[in-house]
Amino acid sequence: MVLWVCYALNHADRQVMYTLFPAVQKQFGYSDAVLGLTGAVFLWVYGICSPFAGVLGDRISKFSMVVGSLVVWSSLTILSGLAPNGSFLLVCRALLGVSESMFFPAAFALMAAAHPSKSRSRAIGFFATSQPAGMALGGSLSGFVAERFQWRLSFWLLGAMGLLFALPLRRLLKSLPKEFDRGQGAQKVRFADFRILGRIPSLITVALLMSVLTFGIYLVYTWLPTMFYDKFHLGLGRAGFEASFYPQIGSLIGVLLGGWAGDQCYSKLHGARFWALLIAFFGAACAIYTLGVSSTLGFARSAATASAFFASACSVNQYPVAFDVVPSTLRSTTVGGMNFLAALASGFAPFLGGVFRHLIGVDRLMAFTAMSFIVFGALAVLGFTWSHRQESTRLAIQTSANQP
């Protein structure tokens, strides 16, 4: 539960910036492209740091990484609200990417250690409900506060919440079994071990597929408040609420049902989690396309909710699928590597949204992105079908041989 609260704050601190795009643009005179860059620079730095964070999570105290990350990103969120100019804010967003990258691999490795494979999708599904909760909090709160007070106060409030939670988080993590903190053989993990992961074709297939999905969903998360603000002429508070609250209801249901479906599929056939993931991937493609071509607020609201539902149902199964084919001592490293690819790809979403905002519109860019999902999904079917069965068998034999 403590990791749930921590991850909710993580996503609230990310989402606050996206909701405040119009206010920040007015304050600092950003162009649309530079406005998008404030989201892109966070994701690119986050992605570049993720492999390092993954290796660190398999080498040092995961408890310390989680608490330290929370303290640093909360402090940077407060600093963002004190930004005297646009350049300072960009630097804060970049440093936020460094600090938040340290949390994710360690947190997922802790959950994998605490839950066996047969229940892992449900455990991660429950944890993932913190993402929509945090995004709804960050988006709704920041829009409300910005309209009634000033946009800077949103950063200060969310940063203060994180700092206040750090002490109870540290105490609760210390009460967990010590073997969760440092896995057996963790000190032997090296950056060279990414070559081991690179030789697992099904892992590469899932990582690339999720990078495509993450690009699409970050295009929605980043630019949906501004799209509602521009296209349907909503106020900042209403646009932030519409773009944060309703989609996150879909996301909440998606992670719970997706986690349940993934474990049900795994109980029938060990490679079947991927098919639950793929069905949700194609569902997200249809929903994002519908969102891009919607002509009314009600239609767009429903499509945004559906896109969040399918994207979350897909995302919740990506790490259980990966953990089925990688050595247990490389779980944090695996998360770091997958995060690197996803964040690197998705970093282009806020930037390209800014570039095309007044050329073709963010809504049309969403529609074109959704159509590309079909091509990548078909390639993923071919790649995963070929590789997963033999890899699962190999890993099961290797694990049995290592057991006393």
N, C-alpha and C positions, 0 to 999 in steps of 0.2 A: 504493500500500500504506500510506503514511503517513496518508492521509486515512481509510483503512479503520480503522486503529487509533484515530485521533482520534474517529471517529464511534461506534466501539464504546464508548469511554470516555464519550462524550456520553450514550448510552442507558443505560449502567450507572449513571451518576449520577442519571438520572431514575427508573430502576426500583427503586433501593434504598429510596426512600421508600414505594413501594406495598407492597413486601414487609413493611416494618416498621410498617404501619398499626396492628396490634393493640398492639405494644409502645409506639409513640408515643402512642396513645390512652390507654393505661394510665398513661404517664408524666405527660402534661399534662392529662388529664381532658377531652379533646376529646369533643364530641358527634359523632354519626355525620355530621351535615351539615358541621360544621367540619372533621372528618377528610377528607371529600371535598373541601372547599375547599382543602386543602393541595395537592391535585393540580390543581384548577381554576385557582387563582391563577397557578400556573406556566404553564399552557397559555394563559390569557387574556393575560398579559403577553407571553409568547412570540409570540402571534399579533399583538398590537398593534404590537410592535416589528419584526415581520418585513418589512413594506413598507419601513420605513426602512433595515433591513439590506440588503434587496434593492437599493435605489437606491445605497447606499454601496458595495455589491459591484460595481456597474457604474461607479463613480466613482473609488474609491481602490484601494490595493493589496489584492488578495485574499489574498496570502500573509500580510500583517500582520493582516487580519481573522481568519483561521483560527487563527493562533498566539495572538493576543491573546484571542480568545474562549476557547480552551482554558485559558489561564492564569487568567482571571477565574472561569470556572465551576468549575474545580478548587478554587480558593481558597474559593469560596462553599460548596462541598460540605464542605470541612473545617470552615468556620464553622457549618454546619448541625449537625454533630456536637457543637459546643460550645454549642448553644442552651440558655440558662438557663430559658426558658419558651416556651410555645406561640406567643406573638406574634412572638418573635424568629425562630422557625423559619419562620413564614409569610412574614416579610420576606425571609429567605434564599431561600425558594422563588420569590418574585416576582423577586428580582434574578437568580436562576438563569435565569429565563425571558428576561431581557434579554440576558444573556451568551451563552446557547446559541443565541438567534435570529441572532446575528451569524455563526455558523459555516455554517449550512445553505445559504443562497443563494450565498455565495462558493465553497463546495466544489463545488456542482453546476455552477456556471458554469465552474469549472476543468476538470471532467470533460467538459463539453460542448465546450470549446475543444480538448481533447486527442483527442476521438473523433468521427469522422464520423457522420452520421445512420444509416447502414446498420448500425453496430455499437454505437450509443449505448445501446440497451436492455440489451445484455449487459454493457457497462461499468458502467452504473448498477446492474445486477443484482448484479455482483460487489461493488461498493461497498456495496450494501444488505445484503449478508450480515453486515456489521458490526453492523447493528441487532439481529438475534437473538443474535449472539454477545455483544454488550454487555448485553442484557437478561438473558440466561442467567447471565452473570457477576454482574451487579448483584443479581439476584433470589436466586440460589443462595448467593453469598458472604454477602450480608447476613443471610439466614435462619440460615445456619450459625454465623456470628459472633455474632449476637444471642442464640442459644440457649446458646452455650458461654461467651461472655464478656459483652459488653453491646452494645446496639444502636448506640451512638455510634461505636464502633470501626469499623463498616462505612463510615460517612461519611469517617472519617479515612484509611482505607486507600485508598479509591477516589480521593479528592482528591489524595493523595500520588502515586498512579500518574500522574495527569494532569500534575502539576507536573514530575515527573521526565521525562516524554516531551516537554515543550515545547521544550527545547533541540535534541535531534536532529530534531524536526519542523521547526524553523526552518531548520536547516542543509540538510535535504533539499529543502525547498520552494525555497530560494534557488538550488538546482542546476537547477531547471526553466527552460525557455525564458521569457524576459521577457515575450513577447507573451501568455502565459497569464495573467500577473499583471494586466495592464491591457489590456483589449480596445480595438481601434481605435474611436475615437469615444466612448469611455466617459465622457469629461469632459462630454459634452453631455446626458447622461441627467439628467432632472429628475423631480420627483414628479408633474408634470403628464402625464408619459408613461403613467401608469396609465390615463388616458383612452383612449390608443391601445389598450391591452390590453382595456379595457372594451368596445371596439367589435368584438371578435373573438368571435362567438357560440359557436363550438366550444370555445374556451378557457374561457369562462364555464361552459359545460355540464360540461366535465371538472372544473373547479375545484369546482363545487357538488356533483357526484357524489362526488368524493373527500372533501369535507367530511362528507358523510353516512357514508361508509365509516369515516373517521377517528373520528367519534363512536362508532360501534359497536365498533371495535377498541380504542379507549382505555377504553371501558366494561369490556371484557374484561381488558385489561392492568392497569388500575387495581384492579379489584375481584376478579379471579380468585383471588389468594392468600387474600383474606379470605373469599371464597365457599367455597373448599375448607376453610378454617379453621372456618367456621361450620357448613356443611352436612354435611361428612364428618368433622368433629371431629379434624382433623389437628393436629399440633404446628406451631409457627411455621417450623421448619426444613424439615419435610416439605412443608408447604403452599407455601412459597417455591420449593422445588425442583420440585414438581409443576406449579406455575403458570408457571415460568420455563423449565425445561429442555425438556420435551416440546413445548410450543407452538413454541419457537424452532427445534427440528428441522424442524417443518413450515414455519416461516418461511424457514429457510435453503434448503430445497428449492424453496419457492415463488418466491423472488427469482431463483434460477438458471434454473428452467424458465420462469418468466414473462418474464425477459429474453430467453431464447432464442426463445420463442414470439413475442414482440413483434417481434424483428428478422426472423424468418421471415415473419411477416405483412406487414411493411413491404416486404420484397423482392418480394412478390407484388403488393401494392397499397398505395400510400402511406397511405391512410386506414384500413388494416385493423388497425393497432395498437389502435385504439379497441375493436374487437370482441373482441380478446384480453383487454383490460382489462374489458370488460363481462361476459364469460363468468365471469371470476374474481370479479367483484363479486357476481353472483348465487350463485356457489358459496359465497362468504363469508356471504351471507344465510342459506343453508340450514344451514351449519355453526354459526353463532351461535345460530340458533333451536334446533338440536339440543342445543347446550351448555346453553341455558336450561331445557330440559325434561328433561335427563338426571337419572337417579335413582341411578346408581352412579358411583363414582370412575373406574372403567375407561371407562365410556361418556363421562363428562365429559372425561376426559383425551384420548380419541380426537377428540371434537368440538372441543376447544380446539386440538389440533394441526391439524385440518382448517381451522378458521377462520383460524389464522395462515398456513397455506399459501396459501389463496385470497386473503386480504387482501394478502399480500406480492406475489403474482403480479399483483394488480391495481395496487398502489402503484408497483411498479417501472416500470410503463409510463406513469404519469401525466405525468412530465416529458418523456420522449421525444415523447409525443403533443402536449404543449404546444409544445415546441421546433420541431415541424414546421410550426407556424402563426404563430410570433412572430418578429420581427426578431432577428438574432443579437446585436445590441447591447443587447437588453432581456432577456436570459436570466436574469440575476441578479434583475432587477426582477420578472420573471414568477414566479420561485420565491418571492420575498418576498410577492407578492400572494396566491399560492395557499396559502402557509403561513399567511397572515393568516386567510383564510376557514376553513381546516381547523382551526387551533388555536382560533379563536373558537368554532366549533361543538363541537369535542371537549372544550373546557373544561367544558362542561355535563355531560359523562359522569361524571367523578369526583364532582361535586357532587350530581347527581341520584341516583347510586348510593348516596351517603350518606343522602339524604333518604328514598329508598324501601327502604333496607336492611331495616328492621323493619316497613314497611308492607305491601309485596307481595313483597319479597325481590329481591336483585340478579339472581337467575336468571330470574325472570319479566320483569324489566325488559329483560334481554337478548333474551328471546323476542319481546317487543313491538317492540323496536328492529329486530330482523331482519325482521319482517313489513313494517315501513315501507320497507325497502330495495327491495321489489318495486315499490312505487309510484314511487319516485325513479328506479329503473332504467328503467322504461318511459318516463318523461318524458325521460330522457337519450337514449334511442334516437331519439325523435322530434326532439329538438333537434340532436343530432350529425349525423343523416342529412341534415337540411336544410342544415346550414351547412358541414360540413367540406370537401366536394369543392371548392366555389368558393374557399374560403380557401386551401387548399393550392395550387391553381392560381395564385391571385393572388400568393402569396408566392414561388412558383417563378419567375414572370415578373419580379417585382421584384428578386429576387436575381440573375437572369441579366442584367438591365439594369444593375445596379450593378457587375458584374464587368468588368474591363478587357478 
